[in-house]
Amino acid sequence: MASRLSPYWLWALLALPGLGLSASILGASGVEATGAAIHKALHPTGEFAARFMIIAMLASPLALVFKGWRGPRWLKKNRRYFGVAAFFYALAHTVLYLIDLGAARKVIADVPNLYIWTGWIAFLIFVPLAVTSSDHFVRRLGRRWKTLQRTTYAAAVLTLLHWAALHDWGGLVPALVHFVPLGLLEAYRVWYWRLRPRPQTA
């Protein structure tokens, strides 16, 4: 059933959280209510960006752990959709942040904070990943495409720090809840391909 899921239905599912958040902002009446709705939508957009990024990154280690299971195979086939969705939620998160602060001087003053500059760098890493996500760029870049995609790991670490450092590290627990399973699966993948004992041949 999952393998027959149309990309259009998948896009619709990935867009649902954004549609709900957009409706809450557009449905607010008055400047003050709209500002409050924008501020309220700020963190959910960032969280969904992180979640979809994590789901995309889970494809390869899950396929290694659950060999032969259709779920990870489907996820590997469709992970670019989740990656692009992660970028658009990160873009929405960034735009809402800029609107919420409302002034360039406030944005610049915020940059030295750990939870801010890590978020900016993670977003900048997302941009070329999203731009080169189409089949055209996969063919054009060849092996370089996979090299570029590996920068996702740097974006993941920065996103973890960005989330965890929020509100004087008040975001640490929810960030770890999301990222620890990914970290454990990636550690298993490293062990499997690089560190596990190999049977010796005669």
Secondary structure, DSSP 8 states (H G I E B T S, - for coil): -GGG--HHHHHHHHHHHHHHHHHHHHT--SHHHHHHHHHHHHHHHHHHHHHHHHHHHHHHHHHHHSTT-HHHHHHHHHHHHHHHHHHHHHHHHHHHHHHHH-SHHHHHHHTTSHHHHHHHHHHHHHHHHHHT-SHHHHHHHTHHHHHHHTTHHHHHHHHHHHHHTHHHHTTHHHHHHHHHHHHHHHHHHHIIIIIS------
